[in-house]
Amino acid sequence: MEIILPENLINSLKILSEEERIFIDFPVNISNKLELLQFQIQSAEALFTSYINNTSELANEFNLEKFLTFYANLANEKDFLFKDTVLSIIGTEIYNYCADWSNGINYFLDNSIKKLVFRKISLTEIDNNKPI
């Protein structure tokens, strides 16, 4: 696994092939916080399911408006934390380069190795709505 420094990333992304991956270190504490937020989101979803199915006494005391606010706050916190961290690691230029789908670059956090992973995706993958 080759680790590329953020300052060399734009050139590496431009020549990246579909078989290759680029790994950038991701702060462990932020990764752990994102995992915790995801767990809280999943727990909230389970509570909502119990509310809908009326299978939990706790769900009977459920307030839908309060839940939606709580759930939205968790999801927003997770999204903003991830985006802010990514921006601080790779910078605006690379972020915008990846955001332009015509460049065919996708990135995600691999929590198991605490790395931000970049990969090249084909335009047919995007056109066919295949999961990326």
C-alpha positions in Angstrom: 0.0 0.0 0.0 1.5 3.3 -1.1 0.9 6.3 1.0 0.9 9.6 -0.9 1.3 12.9 0.8 -1.5 15.4 0.3 0.8 17.9 -1.5 1.5 15.3 -4.2 -2.1 14.1 -4.5 -3.5 16.1 -7.4 -0.8 14.8 -9.8 -1.3 11.2 -8.5 -5.1 11.5 -9.0 -4.7 12.7 -12.6 -2.7 9.5 -13.5 -4.6 7.1 -11.3 -5.9 4.0 -13.1 -9.1 2.1 -12.2 -7.2 -0.7 -10.5 -5.2 1.6 -8.3 -6.0 3.1 -4.9 -4.4 6.0 -3.1 -4.4 6.1 0.7 -4.1 9.2 2.8 -3.8 9.1 6.6 -7.0 10.1 8.4 -7.0 11.2 12.0 -7.9 8.3 14.3 -9.8 10.4 16.7 -12.0 11.8 14.0 -12.5 8.3 12.5 -13.6 7.0 15.9 -16.0 10.0 16.3 -17.5 9.2 12.9 -18.0 5.6 13.8 -19.7 6.6 17.1 -22.0 9.0 15.2 -22.8 6.2 12.7 -23.7 3.9 15.6 -25.9 6.6 17.1 -27.6 7.1 13.7 -28.2 3.3 13.4 -29.6 3.2 17.0 -32.0 6.0 16.2 -33.1 4.2 13.0 -33.8 1.1 15.1 -35.8 3.1 17.6 -37.8 4.6 14.7 -38.5 1.1 13.3 -39.7 0.1 16.7 -42.0 3.1 16.8 -43.4 2.3 13.4 -43.9 -1.4 14.3 -45.0 -0.5 17.8 -42.7 -3.2 19.2 -41.0 -1.3 22.1 -42.4 0.4 25.2 -39.7 3.1 24.8 -41.0 3.7 21.2 -44.5 4.3 22.6 -43.2 7.4 24.2 -41.7 8.5 20.9 -42.1 12.0 19.6 -41.6 12.1 15.9 -40.7 15.8 15.6 -38.1 15.4 18.4 -36.7 12.2 16.7 -36.4 13.9 13.3 -34.5 16.9 14.8 -32.2 14.5 16.8 -31.6 12.3 13.7 -31.0 15.3 11.4 -28.5 16.8 13.9 -26.6 13.5 14.1 -26.5 13.1 10.3 -25.5 16.7 9.8 -22.7 16.5 12.5 -21.4 13.3 10.8 -21.4 14.9 7.3 -19.9 18.2 8.4 -17.2 16.5 10.5 -16.2 14.3 7.5 -16.3 17.1 5.0 -14.3 19.5 7.2 -11.7 16.9 8.0 -11.4 15.9 4.3 -11.0 19.6 3.4 -8.3 20.1 6.0 -6.4 17.1 4.8 -6.6 17.5 1.0 -7.5 21.2 0.5 -10.1 22.9 -1.6 -8.4 22.4 -5.0 -8.4 18.6 -4.6 -11.8 18.5 -3.0 -13.2 20.4 -6.0 -11.3 18.1 -8.4 -12.9 15.1 -6.8 -16.4 16.7 -6.7 -16.3 17.1 -10.5 -17.7 13.8 -11.6 -16.1 14.1 -15.1 -12.8 13.4 -13.4 -14.1 10.1 -12.2 -12.5 10.2 -8.8 -14.3 8.7 -5.8 -13.1 8.8 -2.2 -14.2 7.3 1.1 -13.0 6.6 4.6 -11.9 3.1 5.3 -12.4 2.9 9.1 -10.7 -0.4 9.4 -7.3 1.1 8.3 -8.1 4.7 9.2 -7.3 5.9 5.7 -9.0 8.2 3.2 -9.1 6.0 0.0 -9.2 7.5 -3.5 -10.1 5.4 -6.5 -10.8 6.1 -10.2 -14.2 5.1 -11.4 -15.3 4.6 -15.0 -17.9 6.9 -16.5 -20.0 3.9 -17.3 -20.1 3.1 -13.6 -21.5 6.5 -13.0 -23.9 6.3 -15.9 -25.3 2.9 -14.9 -25.9 4.0 -11.3 -23.7 1.2 -10.0 -22.8 1.6 -6.3 -19.4 3.2 -5.9 
